[in-house]
Amino acid sequence: MSNTWQVQEAKARFSALLETALKQGPQVVTKRGVETAVLVPIDHWRRLEKMARPGLKELLLAPEARTDSLVPPRQEIRQRKAPRFD
């Protein structure tokens, strides 16, 4: 079986889609002939996630500054009204 499934077939045969992904690797789901999604085994997904996040060494050795990912965004400060002394 190929690694491409039409959405109707993927819905109707989800168990087979899942088993095929576990045995053969990533399976592509198409909608109206356009590749739309991919079902991958969880260990494969975790490897991809890990590769997408740079480690401290990569951040420090990168040629460009990447400080935006090191500093968390600041929250909006709410100001209180000063008490009035009449």
PyRosetta script that sets phi, psi and omega in degrees:
from pyrosetta import init, pose_from_sequence

init()
pose = pose_from_sequence("MSNTWQVQEAKARFSALLETALKQGPQVVTKRGVETAVLVPIDHWRRLEKMARPGLKELLLAPEARTDSLVPPRQEIRQRKAPRFD")
pose.set_psi(1, 144.7)
pose.set_omega(1, -178.6)
pose.set_phi(2, -76.3)
pose.set_psi(2, 173.9)
pose.set_omega(2, 179.8)
pose.set_phi(3, -97.8)
pose.set_psi(3, 19.2)
pose.set_omega(3, 177.7)
pose.set_phi(4, -120.7)
pose.set_psi(4, 130.2)
pose.set_omega(4, -178.1)
pose.set_phi(5, -127.0)
pose.set_psi(5, 135.8)
pose.set_omega(5, 171.5)
pose.set_phi(6, -73.8)
pose.set_psi(6, 149.1)
pose.set_omega(6, -175.0)
pose.set_phi(7, -56.7)
pose.set_psi(7, -38.6)
pose.set_omega(7, 179.6)
pose.set_phi(8, -62.3)
pose.set_psi(8, -43.7)
pose.set_omega(8, 179.5)
pose.set_phi(9, -67.5)
pose.set_psi(9, -40.0)
pose.set_omega(9, 179.3)
pose.set_phi(10, -62.1)
pose.set_psi(10, -41.0)
pose.set_omega(10, 178.4)
pose.set_phi(11, -66.9)
pose.set_psi(11, -45.3)
pose.set_omega(11, -176.1)
pose.set_phi(12, -70.2)
pose.set_psi(12, -30.2)
pose.set_omega(12, -174.9)
pose.set_phi(13, -125.0)
pose.set_psi(13, 44.5)
pose.set_omega(13, -175.1)
pose.set_phi(14, -57.7)
pose.set_psi(14, -41.0)
pose.set_omega(14, 179.2)
pose.set_phi(15, -59.3)
pose.set_psi(15, -42.4)
pose.set_omega(15, 178.1)
pose.set_phi(16, -66.7)
pose.set_psi(16, -39.2)
pose.set_omega(16, 176.9)
pose.set_phi(17, -60.5)
pose.set_psi(17, -46.1)
pose.set_omega(17, 179.6)
pose.set_phi(18, -62.7)
pose.set_psi(18, -47.1)
pose.set_omega(18, 179.4)
pose.set_phi(19, -61.3)
pose.set_psi(19, -40.5)
pose.set_omega(19, 179.4)
pose.set_phi(20, -64.9)
pose.set_psi(20, -40.7)
pose.set_omega(20, 177.9)
pose.set_phi(21, -62.4)
pose.set_psi(21, -41.0)
pose.set_omega(21, -179.9)
pose.set_phi(22, -67.4)
pose.set_psi(22, -35.7)
pose.set_omega(22, -176.9)
pose.set_phi(23, -88.1)
pose.set_psi(23, -38.2)
pose.set_omega(23, -171.6)
pose.set_phi(24, -111.6)
pose.set_psi(24, -8.8)
pose.set_omega(24, -179.5)
pose.set_phi(25, 101.9)
pose.set_psi(25, -167.0)
pose.set_omega(25, -173.4)
pose.set_phi(26, -51.1)
pose.set_psi(26, 139.3)
pose.set_omega(26, 179.0)
pose.set_phi(27, -122.0)
pose.set_psi(27, 129.3)
pose.set_omega(27, -177.7)
pose.set_phi(28, -92.8)
pose.set_psi(28, 135.4)
pose.set_omega(28, 176.0)
pose.set_phi(29, -110.2)
pose.set_psi(29, 130.8)
pose.set_omega(29, 179.8)
pose.set_phi(30, -110.5)
pose.set_psi(30, 150.1)
pose.set_omega(30, 175.7)
pose.set_phi(31, -129.3)
pose.set_psi(31, 118.7)
pose.set_omega(31, -175.7)
pose.set_phi(32, 54.1)
pose.set_psi(32, 38.2)
pose.set_omega(32, 176.9)
pose.set_phi(33, 82.6)
pose.set_psi(33, -0.5)
pose.set_omega(33, -178.8)
pose.set_phi(34, -106.5)
pose.set_psi(34, 129.3)
pose.set_omega(34, 177.2)
pose.set_phi(35, -61.0)
pose.set_psi(35, 124.4)
pose.set_omega(35, -171.3)
pose.set_phi(36, -120.4)
pose.set_psi(36, -36.0)
pose.set_omega(36, -176.1)
pose.set_phi(37, -150.6)
pose.set_psi(37, 166.2)
pose.set_omega(37, 177.6)
pose.set_phi(38, -136.2)
pose.set_psi(38, 133.2)
pose.set_omega(38, 173.2)
pose.set_phi(39, -101.6)
pose.set_psi(39, 121.1)
pose.set_omega(39, -179.4)
pose.set_phi(40, -125.7)
pose.set_psi(40, 150.6)
pose.set_omega(40, 174.5)
pose.set_phi(41, -60.9)
pose.set_psi(41, 149.2)
pose.set_omega(41, -173.9)
pose.set_phi(42, -61.1)
pose.set_psi(42, -36.5)
pose.set_omega(42, 179.3)
pose.set_phi(43, -65.9)
pose.set_psi(43, -36.7)
pose.set_omega(43, 176.3)
pose.set_phi(44, -64.3)
pose.set_psi(44, -45.0)
pose.set_omega(44, 179.6)
pose.set_phi(45, -60.8)
pose.set_psi(45, -44.1)
pose.set_omega(45, -179.6)
pose.set_phi(46, -64.3)
pose.set_psi(46, -37.3)
pose.set_omega(46, 175.9)
pose.set_phi(47, -63.4)
pose.set_psi(47, -42.7)
pose.set_omega(47, 178.7)
pose.set_phi(48, -62.9)
pose.set_psi(48, -43.0)
pose.set_omega(48, 178.2)
pose.set_phi(49, -61.3)
pose.set_psi(49, -44.1)
pose.set_omega(49, -178.6)
pose.set_phi(50, -63.6)
pose.set_psi(50, -39.1)
pose.set_omega(50, 179.8)
pose.set_phi(51, -68.9)
pose.set_psi(51, -28.4)
pose.set_omega(51, -177.1)
pose.set_phi(52, -76.7)
pose.set_psi(52, -23.7)
pose.set_omega(52, -179.4)
pose.set_phi(53, -94.6)
pose.set_psi(53, 119.8)
pose.set_omega(53, 178.4)
pose.set_phi(54, -72.7)
pose.set_psi(54, 143.4)
pose.set_omega(54, 175.6)
pose.set_phi(55, -84.2)
pose.set_psi(55, 175.4)
pose.set_omega(55, -179.0)
pose.set_phi(56, -60.5)
pose.set_psi(56, -40.9)
pose.set_omega(56, 179.8)
pose.set_phi(57, -60.1)
pose.set_psi(57, -45.7)
pose.set_omega(57, 179.6)
pose.set_phi(58, -64.4)
pose.set_psi(58, -39.0)
pose.set_omega(58, 178.6)
pose.set_phi(59, -63.8)
pose.set_psi(59, -43.1)
pose.set_omega(59, -178.0)
pose.set_phi(60, -71.3)
pose.set_psi(60, -31.6)
pose.set_omega(60, -177.8)
pose.set_phi(61, -92.6)
pose.set_psi(61, -3.1)
pose.set_omega(61, -178.5)
pose.set_phi(62, -65.6)
pose.set_psi(62, 142.3)
pose.set_omega(62, -179.6)
pose.set_phi(63, -70.1)
pose.set_psi(63, -26.3)
pose.set_omega(63, 179.5)
pose.set_phi(64, -106.7)
pose.set_psi(64, 154.5)
pose.set_omega(64, 179.3)
pose.set_phi(65, -70.8)
pose.set_psi(65, 137.1)
pose.set_omega(65, 178.0)
pose.set_phi(66, -126.7)
pose.set_psi(66, 41.1)
pose.set_omega(66, -176.2)
pose.set_phi(67, -69.4)
pose.set_psi(67, -21.2)
pose.set_omega(67, -179.8)
pose.set_phi(68, -62.5)
pose.set_psi(68, -28.8)
pose.set_omega(68, 179.6)
pose.set_phi(69, -88.8)
pose.set_psi(69, -9.4)
pose.set_omega(69, -179.8)
pose.set_phi(70, -93.8)
pose.set_psi(70, -27.4)
pose.set_omega(70, -176.4)
pose.set_phi(71, -104.4)
pose.set_psi(71, 121.0)
pose.set_omega(71, 179.4)
pose.set_phi(72, -68.6)
pose.set_psi(72, 151.1)
pose.set_omega(72, 179.9)
pose.set_phi(73, -66.0)
pose.set_psi(73, 144.1)
pose.set_omega(73, 178.3)
pose.set_phi(74, -78.2)
pose.set_psi(74, 145.8)
pose.set_omega(74, 176.4)
pose.set_phi(75, -85.2)
pose.set_psi(75, 153.5)
pose.set_omega(75, 179.5)
pose.set_phi(76, -67.7)
pose.set_psi(76, 133.1)
pose.set_omega(76, -178.9)
pose.set_phi(77, -88.7)
pose.set_psi(77, 127.9)
pose.set_omega(77, 176.4)
pose.set_phi(78, -92.5)
pose.set_psi(78, 128.4)
pose.set_omega(78, -179.8)
pose.set_phi(79, -96.0)
pose.set_psi(79, 139.3)
pose.set_omega(79, 176.2)
pose.set_phi(80, -93.0)
pose.set_psi(80, 150.5)
pose.set_omega(80, 176.0)
pose.set_phi(81, -77.8)
pose.set_psi(81, 138.2)
pose.set_omega(81, 178.3)
pose.set_phi(82, -70.9)
pose.set_psi(82, 140.8)
pose.set_omega(82, 177.8)
pose.set_phi(83, -66.0)
pose.set_psi(83, 146.9)
pose.set_omega(83, 179.3)
pose.set_phi(84, -97.6)
pose.set_psi(84, 134.2)
pose.set_omega(84, 178.4)
pose.set_phi(85, -115.1)
pose.set_psi(85, 97.5)
pose.set_omega(85, -179.5)
pose.set_phi(86, -97.7)
pose.dump_pdb("model.pdb")
